[in-house]
């Protein structure tokens, strides 16, 4: 692997002293060979957390106590502004590092010059079979949704994007917003299946009423700025594998992903390969499609379009197109066989 330049770690902290100390200890134990400084931004925590941070051994650990609670985004922005490293690893204070994954993550950034952010996999990605996704240069899987609990980023890219948007206040969706803005600038975001981190979740704010209120507020703000992220495509096919998708379909899928949308691919058998983490594979059937519609009670989760390949059985095709018309959904079909590179879609 290539020799690494200086890498700094940023840990924003708000209360949860036991989880915070566990995180810091794991960083020191596992990442010391690969890092320079650990910048801890205390976001006006209580006295117990304040005292614990002041008792940490100095040297490479640098603690700053904010006078007022600013939230995750502002804390990270301020801490990164103190670093002059080429790369910064941002960690939630409720994460636990179990291995030195930085050489692997750095090598991945070197392998793809357009990759701005690389995220270690772990329990937050337990619902994905990462081996089913196309691997990009350096071995990462592409995602169009940045998860801010743990990520290595090019510091200059973070600075040029003006960091996290402070309009999101004390937390939630500022990381997804940053990922959207990076995508629009032509940068990529990835998850590395071979690097792992444990994330406790809810360490600072918990999962109570205040958490739900923050999520609702910031979700609304996010989608007001990125309306294309509400786009959810139901893609129906027969036995056509991803390798035989026509170029026109692949380009259309990429447009959805780059806008922050999702694609739910229904086929008779589980898809062998998927393009990115915003592509999900489901076994086809009217019942599966109906469940998908009924479970999508939130506006940003609702199916907005149905795309149909020509090898879909006629009965299923007619049932789902009828359902789509009743729901007022857009229907897009590919009339020729998917193995033909020159096939073109048309609107019904």
N, C-alpha and C positions, 0 to 999 in steps of 0.2 A: 504494500500500500504506500501511496505517496507520503512524504514527510509533511506533518501538519503545521500550519501557522498557528499563532496564538488563538485559543478559543476561551471565551469567558462564559460563565454561567450566571444567569439572572433568575432569582427566586423572589417573586412578590409574596409578601406575607401579611395575613390579617388573622390574628388570633390562632386558635388550634395549635397551641405550643407543642403538644406531644407529637402530632403529625408533622409539624414543621421541623422539629429536632430530628425525627426519624429521616425525613427527606435530606436534610443537610448532612447528617452522618453518612447516609448512603452515597451521596455525591462525593464526599471526601474519601470514603473507602474504595469506591469503584472507579471514579473518574480522575483522580489526582494525577496519574501519568499523562493525561491528555489535556488538562486545563491549566489556565493561568490564575485568574481571579474568580471568586464567587461573590457577586454583588447581591446582597440581600436588602430588599426594599420593604421596610416595615411600614405598612399603611395605617399608622395610628392604632396599633393593636392595644389591648389591655396591658396592665402592669405585669401580669405573669409572663406573657409572651415577650414584652419589652425587656424584662430582666433576664430571661433565658437567652435572648439574642446578645445581650451585653456580656454574658458570661462565655460566649464562644471564643475559642482561640483566634487571635488575629493573624496577621501574616497574609495569607491569600484570601481570607474571608473579610469582606468589607460590608459593614452594616450601616444603613442610613435610616433614620427614624423620621417619617413624615409628620408634620404637625397636625394635618387633617386627613381624614379618610377620603381617598380620591378614586378608588376602584382599581381593578386589575389593569386596564389599559393604560391609565395614566402612570401607574406604578412601574409597569414594564418600560414604557417610553422613557421615564426619568432614569431608570437604572441603566438602560442601554445607552443613554446619552453620556454616561460616565465611562463607558468602555470604548477603547480604540482598537479592539480586536477585529480581525477580518470576519469572524464567525461568532455567533452568540447562541448558546443553548438556553432556551427559556423553559423553566419548569414550574408547574404549580407546586405549592408547598405541601400538597397531599399526594405527591408521587413518591415512588421508591425505586431507586436505581439498583439493579442487581448485577450489572455487567458493564464493562467499558465498551459501549457501542459507538463512541465518537470516531475512532479510526474508520469504521465501516460507513458511518453517515457522511463523514468528510470525503471519503473516496467516491461516494455516490454523487456528491455535488461536483466533484472534479470530472466525473464521467459524463455529466450532462450540464453544459454551460448555461442552459436555460432553466435549470432547476433552482428555484429560490429557497425552497423550504423542504426539509426532509424530516419526517415524523417517525419515531420508533413505534413499532407495533406493540401490542400488549393486550391487557384485558378489555380495553375500550374497543378493540377490534375483534373480540371473541365471536361475534355474530357473523363474521366473514370467513369464508374459506379462501384465504389469500393465495393459495396455490392455483386457484382457478382463473386468476387475473393475469393479463398480459404483463410481462416484466419489461421495464424500460431500461435504458443503459445504466449500469450500476446496480441493477437488480431490484429497483423499486417498482411499486405499483402506483399508477397515477390516481390522484384524487382531486376533485374540484371543491372540496370542503375542508378548510383548514381547521384542525382541532388544536386549541391553544394550550392544552395541558402539558405538552412536551414537544418541542420542535427546535431543530437547528436551522438557523437562517443566516443568509449573507447580510452582514450588518449594513452595508451600503444600500442594499435593496430595501431593507426595513426603513432606513433613514429617508431614502428618496421617495418612499410611499407615505412619508410623514407618520409612520408608525400606526398604532391603534387609534381609531377615531374616538375622541373623548366624548362625543355625543351619546355613546352607549353607557356612559356613567360607570356605575359600580360593578358591572359585569354582565356577561352573556351576549353572544352574537358579535362582539367586537372582533373575535378571531375569524369567524366565518366571513365577516365584512372585509377584513384584511385580505383573506384568500381571494375573494371576488375581485378586489382592486388589483391584486398582483396578476391574476389571470387576464384581466383587461389590458394590462401592460405587457402581456406576452410571456409572463413567467409561469413556471409549472410548480405544482405542489405534489409531493409524493409521500408514500408510507413504505417503510422498509420491513418486509416480513421477517428478516433475519435479525432484527434488533428489537429488544423488548423492554418495556417499562411497566410498572404497576401503578395504577391510578385509583386512589380511594374514592374520589368524587364527593363534592359537597362539603369539603373540609372547612371552608370559611363561612359560607352562607347556609349550609345544610340544605334540606329539601322541603322546608316548610312554606308558610304563606309568603314570606318575603321573597323566597326563591321563585315561586310561581308568578308573583307580581313582576319581578324583574324580567323573567323570561317573556311574559306576554308583552310588556312594553317594548323590549328590544327586538322581539320577533317582528312586531308591527313596523318598527323603524327600519329594520333590515330589508323587509320586503317592499317597503315604500321606495327604497333606494335601488333594489335589485329585483324588479318584478319578474324578470325572466327566470329567476330561481324557483318560481311557482310552477314551472312547466313540468308536468309529469306525463310521460309517454307510456302507453300500453302497447308493446310490440308483440304481435302474434306471428308465429311461423310454424311450419311443419318440422321436418327433420333437417332443415337447412342449417349447417354449422356456420359459425362466425367467419371462417376462412372463405366461404362462398358468398358472403354478403357483397352486393355490388358497390362500386365506389360511390355512387350517388347516395346510397343508404348510409355508408360509413361517414360521409361528409355531413349528412343530415344529423346523424347521431352525435358527431363531434360538436356541431352547433348547439345542440341541446346541452351537452355536458359543459361546454365553455360558457354557457349562460347560467350555469348553476343548477340546471334541471336534472331530473332522474328518468331512467328508462327501466321499465319492468317487462322483462322478456318472458313471454309464455310460449313454451314449446313442449312437445310430447315427452321428451327426455331432458334431464338437466343439462344445461349448456356446458360444453367442455371448457370453453374459454370465454372470458368477459373482458371488456375494454378498460374499465376503470371502476372505482368503488361506487360510482353513481349508477351503475348498471347492475340490476338484480335479476336472478334467474328463478322462474317459477314453473312448476309443471302445469301444462295447459289443461283447460277444461272450463266450461261455463261457470261451474261452481267456484273455481279459483278466481276467475275474473269478477264474479259477483261479490265475493268476500273482499276483494281488493277495493271495489267501489264502496261497499258498505263500511269498511274500516277506515276509509279516508274521510273522516268527519271534519278534519281541519281543512280550511280553504287551501293552504299551501301544500297539502298532501293529496288533494283530489286529482284523479286522472283528468287530464285536459285534452288529450288527443289519443286516437287509436291508429296505429300503423299496422298494415296487414301485408304479409308476403303471399305470393300466389300459391304456395303449397299448403295453405291452411285448408282443412276439410270443409266442404261446402256447408254442412249443417252448422258447424261452429262459426263459420264466417257469417252466415245469415243471422244467427242468434245474436252475435256480438254487434254486428252493424245495426240491427234493430234496436238493441239496447243503447247504442251510441246515439242514434237519432232521437230516441226518446229523451235522453239526457242532454241533447243539444251539443254533443261533442264533435270535434273535427275528426274526419276519417281520411287517412292517406293510404293508398294502395300502390304496390309495385306490380304492374301487369305482367311483366315477363319473368322468366325463371331467374332465380337469384344468381345463377352461375354466369349470367351474361353481364359483362362489365358495362355495356351501354344501356342497361335498362333504366327507364326514367319513371318517376312517380307521377301520379295524377290525383287531383282532389275529387272526391265524390260529392 
